[in-house]
Amino acid sequence: MIELNKEQVAGVLKRSKEWPEEVWMKKGLSGLLKSFIPNVDGQKLQHGLYRIYWKDGGNSLASVGSDASGTRWFAPTNWAASIPCNDWSDVERVELLEQR
């Protein structure tokens, strides 16, 4: 069973208007709701090389580090833009490959 807090429900309702019908059909309601539930607290990760598993499937190799303020970021090796990123909401789980 998926449980959502008030902010997550509001996010689902707001963003659901943007999703085309084929997204609803492909993922189903539980898949879409799952995308709003954070599973990884990136701020607790150590610096290193990780395999990041995405909520919508697939994975990426990524380095994890922190900026001058201590906020953790990740930089997938297969992304061409928007790196580094500190939005962990699409990450389902991580696997530490090598710590630095």
C-alpha positions as CSV (number, residue, x, y, z in Angstrom):
1,M,0.0,0.0,0.0
2,I,1.3,3.5,-0.9
3,E,0.8,6.2,1.7
4,L,1.2,9.8,0.9
5,N,1.3,12.9,3.1
6,K,-0.7,16.1,2.2
7,E,2.2,17.7,0.3
8,Q,2.7,14.6,-1.8
9,V,-1.0,14.4,-2.7
10,A,-1.0,18.0,-3.7
11,G,2.0,17.4,-5.9
12,V,0.3,14.4,-7.6
13,L,-2.8,16.4,-8.3
14,K,-0.8,19.4,-9.6
15,R,1.5,17.4,-11.9
16,S,-1.1,14.9,-13.1
17,K,-2.7,17.6,-15.3
18,E,0.6,17.7,-17.3
19,W,0.8,13.9,-18.0
20,P,-0.5,12.6,-21.3
21,E,-2.8,9.7,-21.3
22,E,-0.1,7.3,-22.5
23,V,2.0,8.0,-19.4
24,W,-1.0,7.1,-17.2
25,M,-1.5,3.9,-19.2
26,K,2.1,2.9,-19.1
27,K,2.9,3.5,-15.5
28,G,-0.5,3.1,-13.9
29,L,-1.6,5.0,-10.8
30,S,0.7,3.2,-8.4
31,G,3.7,3.8,-10.6
32,L,2.9,7.5,-10.8
33,L,2.3,7.8,-7.1
34,K,5.6,6.0,-6.4
35,S,7.5,8.7,-8.2
36,F,6.5,11.1,-5.4
37,I,7.8,9.0,-2.5
38,P,11.5,9.7,-1.7
39,N,13.4,6.5,-0.9
40,V,16.9,7.9,-0.7
41,D,18.2,10.6,1.6
42,G,21.1,11.9,-0.5
43,Q,22.4,14.0,2.4
44,K,23.4,10.8,4.3
45,L,25.5,9.4,1.5
46,Q,29.3,9.4,1.6
47,H,31.3,10.8,-1.3
48,G,32.0,8.1,-3.9
49,L,31.0,6.2,-7.0
50,Y,27.5,4.8,-6.9
51,R,25.1,2.9,-9.1
52,I,21.8,4.9,-8.9
53,Y,18.6,3.0,-9.6
54,W,15.8,5.2,-10.9
55,K,12.1,4.9,-9.9
56,D,11.0,4.7,-13.5
57,G,13.5,1.8,-14.2
58,G,17.1,1.6,-15.3
59,N,20.2,2.8,-13.6
60,S,23.2,5.0,-14.0
61,L,26.7,5.2,-12.7
62,A,27.2,8.5,-10.8
63,S,29.6,10.3,-8.6
64,V,28.3,11.7,-5.3
65,G,29.9,14.7,-3.7
66,S,28.9,17.9,-1.9
67,D,29.0,21.6,-2.6
68,A,30.6,24.3,-0.3
69,S,27.5,24.4,1.9
70,G,27.6,20.6,2.4
71,T,24.6,19.8,0.2
72,R,25.0,16.4,-1.5
73,W,24.8,16.3,-5.3
74,F,25.1,13.5,-7.8
75,A,26.4,13.5,-11.4
76,P,25.4,10.5,-13.6
77,T,27.9,9.7,-16.2
78,N,25.2,9.3,-18.9
79,W,23.7,12.7,-18.5
80,A,24.6,15.5,-20.9
81,A,23.1,18.4,-19.0
82,S,21.8,19.4,-15.6
83,I,24.7,18.1,-13.7
84,P,25.4,18.0,-10.9
85,C,21.9,17.5,-9.5
86,N,20.7,17.7,-5.9
87,D,17.1,16.6,-6.5
88,W,17.0,13.0,-5.3
89,S,13.2,12.5,-5.8
90,D,13.6,10.3,-8.9
91,V,16.1,8.0,-7.2
92,E,14.7,4.7,-5.9
93,R,17.9,3.3,-4.3
94,V,21.7,3.5,-4.6
95,E,24.5,1.0,-4.4
96,L,28.0,2.2,-3.2
97,L,30.7,1.0,-5.6
98,E,33.7,2.8,-4.3
99,Q,34.1,5.3,-1.5
100,R,36.4,8.4,-1.6
